[in-house]
């Protein structure tokens, strides 16, 4: 796997949570260690790009807009 920058990782995570995902699924699908995945999730929560719904993470309208512009 090629080395990814932070931007690529954020886009990958937003893609994973677009259909709703728990912590384990995010780490697995984005191919990140659990602690690193949770650090990125905290960043995305602070920026308002994802939200939690119980134990599930979901993308927000702001996150969808960011992901579409980035692709």
ChimeraX attribute file (.defattr): number of C-alpha atoms within 10 A of each C-alpha:
attribute: neighborCount
match mode: 1-to-1
recipient: residues
	/A:1	4
	/A:2	4
	/A:3	5
	/A:4	8
	/A:5	8
	/A:6	9
	/A:7	9
	/A:8	13
	/A:9	16
	/A:10	19
	/A:11	18
	/A:12	16
	/A:13	25
	/A:14	26
	/A:15	19
	/A:16	21
	/A:17	22
	/A:18	16
	/A:19	11
	/A:20	19
	/A:21	20
	/A:22	16
	/A:23	15
	/A:24	14
	/A:25	16
	/A:26	24
	/A:27	19
	/A:28	13
	/A:29	14
	/A:30	19
	/A:31	14
	/A:32	16
	/A:33	12
	/A:34	14
	/A:35	10
	/A:36	11
	/A:37	20
	/A:38	16
	/A:39	11
	/A:40	16
	/A:41	21
	/A:42	13
	/A:43	13
	/A:44	18
	/A:45	17
	/A:46	11
	/A:47	12
	/A:48	14
	/A:49	20
	/A:50	25
	/A:51	19
	/A:52	14
	/A:53	11
	/A:54	7
	/A:55	10
	/A:56	14
	/A:57	22
	/A:58	20
	/A:59	25
	/A:60	18
	/A:61	12
	/A:62	12
	/A:63	24
	/A:64	17
	/A:65	12
	/A:66	14
	/A:67	19
	/A:68	10
	/A:69	8
	/A:70	10
	/A:71	6
